[in-house]
Amino acid sequence: MLYVKNVPGWERAVRVVAGLAMIACGLLGLSGLVIGYAIAGVGVSTLLTGFIGFCPMCAMAGRRLDASNGRVDTAK
């Protein structure tokens, strides 16, 4: 495995829903505008981190999941 999951299950669900909402807002609400495409692009990124369970920015900040209970462990 190339990565270790660092996003808990509840946050993954929130990221998927938020990503879909951003894509819809960007493409339907602001159709044809550059900012709409930018919002949709960020939505795709958020959606992918929700599906995969790994967030590169969280990894850079040192965020990990505790293997025993699946909760976020930031103390290191």
Buried (B, 14 or more C-beta within 10 A) or exposed (E): EEEEBBBBEEBBEBBBEBBBBBBEBBBEEBEEEEEBBEBBEBBBBBBBBBEEBBBEEBBEEEBBBEEEEEEBBEEE
